[in-house]
Amino acid sequence: LDKLNSIDRKKIHFFKNVIKEKEKLISSAPYLMNPVPIMIPAYSYMELGKLWIWAQIFNKINHDKSNPSSVVLAQKAEQVMPLLDKVNLRGGLILQENQFNDARLNITLLLTSCKLGTCAANHLKATSFLKEKENLKGVQVRDMLSGEEFDISASCIINATGIELDSIRKWDIAEAQATLTP
């Protein structure tokens, strides 16, 4: 087998972080999680072999040993997912994923942060960062209902803007490289 290339190492690092985040969420708010088995089909023995390697790596770094990943051959894959295209199907990787209620998670985070002293607001759009000697000190916002603009000071700013992530980063570092890819 070929050595793992840098892309594969990045994937392993990514999966380690995903697993850590998942474990934290499960331990702190299990009522938000719903386990869901998923399967990645393989249509060549080469793909099936790669999936087997990934299953071994995933099982090694996953601390939840109650739901290990497994590779199955075509017959079992068809039983698990009967609507799969059966032409050239060789098997698949079955792993346990967790579906979470993101709306409920957001409300839980909001209520917890308010309980700890933050001020929550809705219908505000950040328009720029506030800086003091190259340090971020807050954001300028516009109330989208009234049109009023004002500043909000902050000791910590979290960019949780989803697909707008890269454009917001450029407010601070104009030459920032894109981190999201289509």
C-alpha positions in Angstrom: 0.0 0.0 0.0 1.1 3.5 -0.7 2.1 5.7 2.2 -0.5 8.1 3.2 -0.1 11.4 1.3 -0.4 14.8 2.8 -4.1 15.1 1.7 -4.9 11.8 3.6 -3.0 13.2 6.7 -5.1 16.3 6.5 -8.3 14.1 6.3 -7.2 12.1 9.3 -6.5 15.4 11.3 -9.9 16.7 10.2 -11.7 13.4 11.3 -9.9 13.6 14.7 -11.3 17.0 15.2 -14.7 16.0 14.1 -14.7 13.1 16.5 -13.6 15.3 19.4 -16.3 17.8 18.7 -18.9 15.0 18.4 -17.8 13.5 21.7 -18.0 16.9 23.5 -21.5 17.4 22.1 -22.7 14.0 23.0 -21.3 14.2 26.5 -22.7 17.7 27.2 -26.0 17.5 25.3 -27.0 13.9 24.4 -30.6 15.0 24.0 -29.6 16.9 20.9 -28.1 13.9 19.1 -29.7 11.1 17.1 -27.5 8.3 15.9 -27.9 7.5 12.2 -26.1 4.7 10.3 -24.8 5.7 6.9 -23.2 3.8 4.1 -20.7 4.9 1.4 -21.0 2.5 -1.5 -18.0 1.2 -3.5 -18.2 0.3 -7.2 -14.7 -1.2 -7.6 -12.6 -3.4 -5.4 -10.0 -0.6 -5.3 -12.6 1.7 -3.8 -13.6 -1.0 -1.4 -10.0 -1.5 -0.3 -9.6 2.3 0.3 -12.8 2.3 2.3 -11.5 -0.6 4.4 -8.3 1.3 5.2 -10.4 4.4 6.1 -12.6 2.2 8.4 -9.5 0.9 10.2 -8.2 4.5 10.7 -11.6 5.8 11.7 -12.0 2.9 14.3 -8.5 3.6 15.6 -9.1 7.3 16.3 -12.8 7.0 17.3 -13.2 6.6 21.1 -16.8 5.3 20.8 -16.0 1.6 20.4 -19.7 0.7 20.6 -20.4 1.6 17.0 -17.3 0.7 14.9 -17.2 1.3 11.2 -17.2 -1.8 9.0 -16.8 -2.7 5.3 -19.4 -5.0 3.8 -19.6 -6.8 0.6 -22.2 -6.2 -2.1 -24.9 -8.6 -0.8 -24.9 -7.0 2.6 -24.7 -3.5 1.1 -27.9 -4.3 -0.9 -29.7 -5.5 2.2 -28.7 -2.3 4.1 -29.6 0.1 1.3 -31.9 -1.7 -1.2 -32.2 1.3 -3.5 -28.5 1.4 -4.4 -27.5 1.0 -8.0 -26.5 -2.6 -8.0 -24.5 -2.5 -11.3 -20.9 -3.1 -10.4 -21.6 -2.7 -6.7 -18.7 -4.3 -4.7 -19.7 -3.3 -1.2 -19.6 -0.3 1.1 -18.5 1.3 4.3 -21.0 1.5 7.1 -20.4 4.0 9.8 -22.4 5.6 12.6 -23.0 9.3 12.2 -24.8 11.5 14.6 -27.6 13.8 13.4 -28.2 16.8 15.7 -31.0 19.3 16.1 -29.1 22.4 15.1 -32.0 24.8 15.9 -32.3 23.4 19.4 -28.5 23.5 19.8 -28.5 27.2 18.8 -31.3 28.1 21.2 -29.5 26.1 24.0 -26.2 28.0 23.3 -28.0 31.3 23.2 -29.8 30.7 26.5 -26.6 29.5 28.2 -24.6 32.5 27.0 -27.4 34.9 28.2 -27.4 33.1 31.6 -23.6 33.8 31.7 -24.0 37.5 31.1 -24.0 38.1 27.3 -26.5 40.3 25.5 -28.3 38.6 22.6 -29.7 40.5 19.6 -31.4 39.6 16.4 -31.7 41.3 12.9 -28.2 42.8 13.3 -25.7 42.7 10.4 -22.0 43.1 11.0 -20.6 45.7 8.6 -16.9 45.9 9.7 -14.5 45.2 12.5 -13.5 47.7 15.2 -9.7 47.7 15.6 -7.3 49.2 18.1 -3.6 49.0 17.1 -4.3 46.1 14.8 -6.2 44.2 17.5 -9.9 43.4 16.9 -12.0 45.1 19.6 -15.5 44.6 18.3 -17.8 45.0 15.3 -19.9 47.8 13.7 -23.4 46.6 13.1 -26.6 47.7 11.3 -30.0 47.1 12.7 -31.8 45.6 9.7 -35.2 46.7 11.0 -34.5 50.3 11.8 -31.4 51.0 9.7 -29.5 52.3 12.8 -25.8 51.7 12.9 -23.8 51.3 16.1 -20.6 49.7 17.6 -20.4 46.6 19.8 -17.3 46.0 21.8 -16.1 42.5 22.4 -13.1 40.7 23.9 -13.8 37.7 21.6 -15.2 37.7 18.1 -16.4 34.4 16.5 -16.8 34.3 12.8 -19.7 31.8 12.5 -21.0 33.1 9.2 -21.0 29.9 7.2 -20.5 30.6 3.5 -19.6 34.3 4.2 -16.6 33.2 6.2 -13.9 34.3 3.7 -15.5 37.7 2.9 -15.7 38.5 6.6 -12.0 37.4 7.1 -11.0 39.9 4.5 -12.3 42.7 6.7 -9.3 42.0 9.0 -6.7 40.7 6.5 -7.4 41.9 3.0 -5.0 39.3 1.4 -6.4 36.4 3.4 -6.6 33.2 1.3 -9.9 31.5 0.8 -10.6 28.6 3.1 -13.8 27.4 1.7 -13.9 25.6 -1.6 -17.0 24.9 -3.8 
